Amino acid sequence: MIGREFIGRSWGPYQVEVEKGRLRLFAKVIGETNPIYSDEDAARAAGYRSLPVPPTFLFSLELDCLEPTSWLEELGAPIAKVLHGEQSFHYYSVAVAGDILTFSPRIVDIYSKKAGALEFIVKETRVAARCGGAVADLRSVLVVRHG
């Protein structure tokens, strides 16, 4: 069982630079054909400073911390029994290529179901631009299977 004392625990913050090549690759992989995600001229014509970050890309950047699973190990969650249960995003502003974003993750809840056979870890991550303005709040729910 994961200790409830971890509720409120935070890690970081850590910074990640948004890279153009990575944005283009992500857009290609998800089948995004809107040129604002791959062509800087099209992005600027649409009013962006550079290539905008596509929806859900911040989840990929969140994994750029030095040890992306170390927080699960600290909680005592067996990595082999962890499932991705849910992901949501609340956006405040658009990040673009060249931005340096700060990620500040924290555990907001831990609860169990099925008589403890399943534990749920709810993590929220605030993403802010270098100037300090909020870009987004990421929320993920991981499921740990016991037994």
MARZAVO-356217 format. One record per residue (C-alpha): y, x, z. Coordinates in pm, 1 decimal. Layout:
// MARZAVO-356217
<keti py="Y" px="X" pz="Z"/>
...
END
This chain:
// MARZAVO-356217
<keti py="0.0" px="0.0" pz="0.0"/>
<keti py="348.5" px="116.6" pz="-81.3"/>
<keti py="575.5" px="132.1" pz="220.2"/>
<keti py="857.5" px="-119.6" pz="225.0"/>
<keti py="1079.3" px="153.7" pz="371.7"/>
<keti py="1134.5" px="269.2" pz="13.3"/>
<keti py="1343.4" px="-40.7" pz="-61.6"/>
<keti py="1696.5" px="88.3" pz="-106.1"/>
<keti py="1581.0" px="444.1" pz="-188.6"/>
<keti py="1778.0" px="604.1" pz="-470.8"/>
<keti py="1726.6" px="909.4" pz="-691.0"/>
<keti py="1966.3" px="1111.3" pz="-895.6"/>
<keti py="2214.8" px="1067.7" pz="-1033.2"/>
<keti py="2138.4" px="1258.9" pz="-1350.1"/>
<keti py="2316.9" px="1286.6" pz="-1682.6"/>
<keti py="2192.3" px="1247.3" pz="-2038.8"/>
<keti py="2381.5" px="1306.7" pz="-2362.4"/>
<keti py="2339.4" px="1047.5" pz="-2637.3"/>
<keti py="2232.4" px="1239.3" pz="-2949.3"/>
<keti py="2285.0" px="1119.3" pz="-3307.6"/>
<keti py="1946.6" px="1235.4" pz="-3435.1"/>
<keti py="1766.5" px="1055.0" pz="-3158.5"/>
<keti py="1963.2" px="735.1" pz="-3223.9"/>
<keti py="1876.0" px="746.8" pz="-3592.7"/>
<keti py="1508.1" px="806.6" pz="-3518.5"/>
<keti py="1498.2" px="521.9" pz="-3264.6"/>
<keti py="1661.2" px="282.7" pz="-3513.9"/>
<keti py="1408.3" px="384.4" pz="-3778.7"/>
<keti py="1111.4" px="344.0" pz="-3543.7"/>
<keti py="1213.7" px="-7.4" pz="-3435.3"/>
<keti py="1283.3" px="-110.2" pz="-3796.2"/>
<keti py="1658.9" px="-149.1" pz="-3746.1"/>
<keti py="1823.0" px="-159.5" pz="-4090.5"/>
<keti py="2184.9" px="-221.4" pz="-3990.7"/>
<keti py="2367.4" px="90.7" pz="-4116.7"/>
<keti py="2587.6" px="113.6" pz="-3804.4"/>
<keti py="2286.1" px="266.8" pz="-3626.3"/>
<keti py="2228.5" px="542.1" pz="-3883.7"/>
<keti py="2549.9" px="597.2" pz="-4081.7"/>
<keti py="2859.5" px="720.9" pz="-3897.4"/>
<keti py="3097.5" px="591.3" pz="-4163.3"/>
<keti py="2947.2" px="242.1" pz="-4131.3"/>
<keti py="2968.9" px="265.3" pz="-3750.8"/>
<keti py="3335.7" px="367.2" pz="-3764.0"/>
<keti py="3412.4" px="93.3" pz="-4017.2"/>
<keti py="3261.2" px="-152.4" pz="-3767.6"/>
<keti py="3495.4" px="-25.2" pz="-3495.3"/>
<keti py="3272.2" px="222.7" pz="-3308.0"/>
<keti py="3371.8" px="581.6" pz="-3224.9"/>
<keti py="3029.8" px="698.3" pz="-3351.5"/>
<keti py="2675.7" px="560.7" pz="-3386.3"/>
<keti py="2630.7" px="289.4" pz="-3120.8"/>
<keti py="2334.8" px="284.3" pz="-2883.6"/>
<keti py="2089.8" px="13.5" pz="-2999.5"/>
<keti py="1963.4" px="-243.0" pz="-2748.2"/>
<keti py="1679.1" px="-106.9" pz="-2530.3"/>
<keti py="1754.8" px="258.6" pz="-2620.3"/>
<keti py="1884.5" px="319.2" pz="-2268.2"/>
<keti py="1527.5" px="272.1" pz="-2143.1"/>
<keti py="1428.0" px="577.0" pz="-2349.8"/>
<keti py="1715.9" px="779.8" pz="-2209.1"/>
<keti py="1620.1" px="678.8" pz="-1855.8"/>
<keti py="1299.0" px="876.3" pz="-1902.4"/>
<keti py="1497.8" px="1196.2" pz="-1964.3"/>
<keti py="1514.8" px="1294.0" pz="-1599.0"/>
<keti py="1331.2" px="1615.7" pz="-1512.4"/>
<keti py="1022.8" px="1444.1" pz="-1368.0"/>
<keti py="1012.7" px="1081.3" pz="-1488.5"/>
<keti py="716.3" px="984.6" pz="-1267.4"/>
<keti py="801.2" px="1186.4" pz="-957.7"/>
<keti py="956.1" px="884.2" pz="-786.8"/>
<keti py="629.0" px="692.9" pz="-827.0"/>
<keti py="439.5" px="984.0" pz="-675.6"/>
<keti py="684.8" px="987.9" pz="-384.9"/>
<keti py="610.9" px="619.1" pz="-324.3"/>
<keti py="237.4" px="693.9" pz="-329.4"/>
<keti py="174.7" px="481.4" pz="-637.9"/>
<keti py="-134.6" px="601.5" pz="-826.2"/>
<keti py="1.8" px="667.7" pz="-1177.2"/>
<keti py="-326.2" px="569.3" pz="-1344.2"/>
<keti py="-294.3" px="219.5" pz="-1194.1"/>
<keti py="69.8" px="153.8" pz="-1283.2"/>
<keti py="155.0" px="-102.6" pz="-1551.6"/>
<keti py="492.5" px="-184.9" pz="-1704.1"/>
<keti py="553.2" px="-546.1" pz="-1607.8"/>
<keti py="906.1" px="-633.1" pz="-1710.4"/>
<keti py="1230.8" px="-484.5" pz="-1841.5"/>
<keti py="1579.8" px="-631.8" pz="-1865.2"/>
<keti py="1926.7" px="-505.7" pz="-1948.2"/>
<keti py="2276.2" px="-621.4" pz="-1855.8"/>
<keti py="2539.7" px="-456.2" pz="-2073.5"/>
<keti py="2903.9" px="-400.3" pz="-1979.5"/>
<keti py="3014.4" px="-172.5" pz="-2265.0"/>
<keti py="2873.8" px="5.7" pz="-2569.8"/>
<keti py="2772.5" px="370.3" pz="-2548.5"/>
<keti py="2783.3" px="581.3" pz="-2863.3"/>
<keti py="2655.6" px="916.3" pz="-2988.0"/>
<keti py="2820.6" px="1200.7" pz="-2803.0"/>
<keti py="2865.8" px="1006.8" pz="-2478.5"/>
<keti py="2733.0" px="1164.2" pz="-2162.1"/>
<keti py="2580.1" px="892.7" pz="-1945.7"/>
<keti py="2500.6" px="904.7" pz="-1576.1"/>
<keti py="2184.2" px="727.2" pz="-1459.1"/>
<keti py="2157.9" px="621.8" pz="-1092.5"/>
<keti py="1819.0" px="458.8" pz="-1018.5"/>
<keti py="1719.8" px="282.7" pz="-695.1"/>
<keti py="1438.9" px="65.5" pz="-562.9"/>
<keti py="1562.0" px="-287.0" pz="-491.5"/>
<keti py="1236.1" px="-456.5" pz="-393.9"/>
<keti py="866.9" px="-400.6" pz="-330.1"/>
<keti py="634.8" px="-696.2" pz="-283.4"/>
<keti py="270.0" px="-785.4" pz="-326.7"/>
<keti py="63.2" px="-1072.3" pz="-466.5"/>
<keti py="-304.9" px="-1162.3" pz="-481.6"/>
<keti py="-362.7" px="-1057.9" pz="-117.8"/>
<keti py="-226.6" px="-709.9" pz="-188.5"/>
<keti py="-433.9" px="-650.2" pz="-503.0"/>
<keti py="-109.0" px="-624.1" pz="-699.5"/>
<keti py="210.2" px="-458.3" pz="-580.9"/>
<keti py="538.9" px="-490.0" pz="-763.1"/>
<keti py="810.9" px="-226.0" pz="-759.3"/>
<keti py="1152.2" px="-342.2" pz="-875.1"/>
<keti py="1383.9" px="-60.9" pz="-984.9"/>
<keti py="1743.3" px="-98.0" pz="-1096.7"/>
<keti py="1938.2" px="176.9" pz="-1268.3"/>
<keti py="2316.1" px="178.7" pz="-1311.9"/>
<keti py="2424.4" px="358.1" pz="-1629.1"/>
<keti py="2784.6" px="477.1" pz="-1635.3"/>
<keti py="2995.0" px="666.1" pz="-1887.1"/>
<keti py="3145.8" px="1001.9" pz="-1797.8"/>
<keti py="3478.6" px="830.6" pz="-1726.4"/>
<keti py="3299.6" px="623.9" pz="-1461.1"/>
<keti py="3297.5" px="290.8" pz="-1642.0"/>
<keti py="2977.3" px="86.7" pz="-1622.8"/>
<keti py="2771.5" px="80.2" pz="-1942.3"/>
<keti py="2467.8" px="-118.1" pz="-1827.3"/>
<keti py="2232.2" px="-211.2" pz="-1548.0"/>
<keti py="1865.0" px="-160.6" pz="-1628.5"/>
<keti py="1599.5" px="-347.7" pz="-1431.7"/>
<keti py="1229.7" px="-273.6" pz="-1450.9"/>
<keti py="933.0" px="-415.6" pz="-1268.6"/>
<keti py="621.7" px="-198.9" pz="-1240.5"/>
<keti py="288.1" px="-337.5" pz="-1128.6"/>
<keti py="45.2" px="-128.5" pz="-924.8"/>
<keti py="-317.2" px="-245.2" pz="-934.1"/>
<keti py="-520.0" px="-184.7" pz="-619.6"/>
<keti py="-892.7" px="-208.8" pz="-589.7"/>
END
